[in-house]
Amino acid sequence: MVLEQVDTLVATGRSIGRGETGHLSVGFCTSISAGNLRTTLLDFRTRFPRIELAIAERPRTLLMNALRSGTLDVLIVTSDTPSSDNKTLRVWSERVLVALPEDHPLAARDAVYWTDLRDETVLLSHHDSSREFEDLIISKFVSTDDRPKIDRHDVSRSMIKGLVSMKLGISLVMESDMGASFAGLKYRELRDGTGSSHIGFSAHWCADNENPALNRFLEMLAERYSSPSLGD
């Protein structure tokens, strides 16, 4: 009996060392209703069913604090700014869409151009990807007089969609948000003269994190979304 227990402990230790069992905590501030993050998590779960997967959705600042404190192993966020405290791997990008009330004139089009937003009110959350959306708006409208009005609200993405459905304005979202249907909304791709607009995502992790499960996750990301590491 004792020998069996020892054998079990040895086998478990080897499995943990190989990253086949254990625990992995992943933080994000985007939707998992569709898109690459959802697919990545499902694939990881299929490949390593004995790794306990913990998921945390928080504003980006709180996620970064949790990463530094060791509460989270890895983040998937829309910032790829290198930091002396972590390593970064660019993974994928997502198209930017405009969310419209279903009876909005622009909803009748197959695609919407940035210049079509000139006279609109764009509703953005103080959280998540609003910074990237604001940067895009500024880059697409050189003149401040041509830019759409931006209304910022201290609410979640889903609440912003509710405000759009109430016809208080329009909003910008990423294509992963399309997986969660919302009554009264239509999504259209935003384009300019060169095509669709995209926002990039990156994985962030602490260089001194020795969790074998994290290594397995990073290996899978590199396999699926081959790109150079940053912050080395």
N, C-alpha and C positions, 0 to 999 in steps of 0.2 A: 504494500500500500504506500509506504513512504517513497519507495523507488518510483512508483507511478506518479506520485505528486512531484517528485524532483524532475522526472522526464517532462511532465506537463509544464513546469515552470521554465525549464530550459527551452522547450519548443516555443513557448509564449515569448520568451526573451528574444529568441532568434527572429520570430515573426515581427516583433516590434522594431528590432534593429534593422530589418529589411524594409520597414515602412508599410507592412501589410496589415498591421493592426495598430490601434492607438487612437489618437484624438487629433482633430484638425479644426481650428476655428477660423472662419472666413467672414470678413466684414465687407459690406458694400453699401452704396447709396444710390442704387439704380433699381430698375424693375427686373424681376425674374419671371415675369409672365410669358416672356418669349425671348429669343435672341441667344447670343453666345454664352452669356453667363449661365443661363438656365441649362443649356446643352452641356456646358463644361461640368457643372455640378452633378448632373445626371450621369455623365460618363464616368466621373470619378467615383460616384457611388456604385456603379456597375463593376468597375475594375477592382475596387477595394471595399467590398461590402462589410469588412470587419473593422474599418476605420470609422469611428464615431465622428459625424460631421455636425458641427455647431455653426449656426448662421446668425449673423448680427447685422441689422440694418440701422444705421445711425447717420446723422449729419457728418460730413467729411472731417471736420475738426475733431469731433469726438472719436471717430475711427482712428485718426492719427494718434491721439492720446492713448487709446487702448492698445495700439500696436507698440508704442514705445514702452508701455507698462508691462507688456507680455500677455495681456488678456486675450489678444487676437494674434493669430499666426501670420495671416496674410490679408491684404486688402485688395479689392478690385474697384478702382475709382477712376474718375475722368481726368485726374492730374498725373502728369509724368515728370514733375519737377524733381530732379535728383536731390537727395538729402544725405548729409553726412551720417545720419542715423539709420538709414535703410538702403536696401537695394531695390532696383526697379526694372521691370521687364514690360516693354510695350507688347500688348496682346492684340486687340482688335479695335475696330472703329465702327460706329453706328451712324446711319443716316439721321439727319435732323428733319423732323416733320413739324407741320403746323397743325394744332388741334383747333377745330372750328365748330361752332354750333351747326347742327345738321342743315339748317335752312339759310346759312350764310351764303352770299353770292359766290365766294371763292370755293365753297364745297362742291359746286357743280363742275369744277375743273379737275382734270386728271392730275395736274401738278400746279403748284403755286410758285411764283417767282418772288424773290425778296422785295423787289420794287413794288409788288402788289400790297405790301404791308405798310406802305408809307402813311396812310391815314388811319391805321388800326391802333387799338390799345392792346398791348401785349402784357398778359398777366404772368408774373414769375414768382416763384417761391424764394424766400430768403435762404433756403437750404439747397442741398444737392448740387445740380449742374447749372444753376442760374448764372454763375459767373461766366461759364463758357458760352452760354446763350447770349449774355450781354456783350461779351467780346465779339461774337459773331455779328450781332446787330451793328456794333460800332464799325466793324471792318466792312460791312456791306453798304453802309450809308455814310459816306465821307462827310457830308454836310449834316450838321445837327438839325437843321430845319427840315430835312427830308426823313429823319428817323421817326419810327412809330413811337407813340407814347408808351412808357414802361410803368406799370403799376406793380409794386412789390408787396407781397403778403407773407406774413409769418405763419404759413400753413404748409401742409404736406402736398405732394404731387397730386394725390387723388382729390384733395380739396380744391386745388387749382382747376382740375377738370370739372368739378362741380360748378365753380364760378363761370367757366366757359359755357357750360350747358345752360346757365342762367342768363347767358348773353351779356355778360359784363365785360367781355373782351375775348381775345383769342390767346393761344399760348404756344410755346415751343416744347416739343418732346423728342425723345429718341425712339427709334423703331422698336426697341424692346418693350416700350409702353403699349404697343398695339395689341399685345396678347391679352390685356385686361380690357374687356369691352366696357363702355360707359354710355349709358343711355343719352341720346341727344347729341353725340359727338361724331365728327368725321375727321379722319386724318389724311393729310395730303403731303407729298414730298415737297420740300423747299429746294428751289434751284436758282442758279444764276447762269450767266453765259457759258460757264465751263461745266455745268452739270450740277449734281446734287452736292449738298454740304454734309460734312462728317465731323464727329467728335471722337477722339481717340481715348481708349481705356488702357490702364496699366495695372500691373500687379506690384504691390509694395510689401516688403518683408524685412525684418531685422537681420543683419548679417551674422549676428551671433546666435541666431535661433537654430538649435541642433535637433529639432523635432524631425525624426525620419519621415513622418507622414507629410510634413511640409515639403520635404525633398521630392517625394512622389508626386505631389500636386504640381510643383514647379516643373518637374520633368514632363508631366503631361501637358502643361501650358506651352512649354518650349516645343513639344512635338506637334501640338495642334496649331500654334500660332508662332512660327519660327521668326524670331527677331532678336537683335542684339540687346544685351543687358546694359543698364545704365547704373551709374553710381558705384561702380566697382572701385 
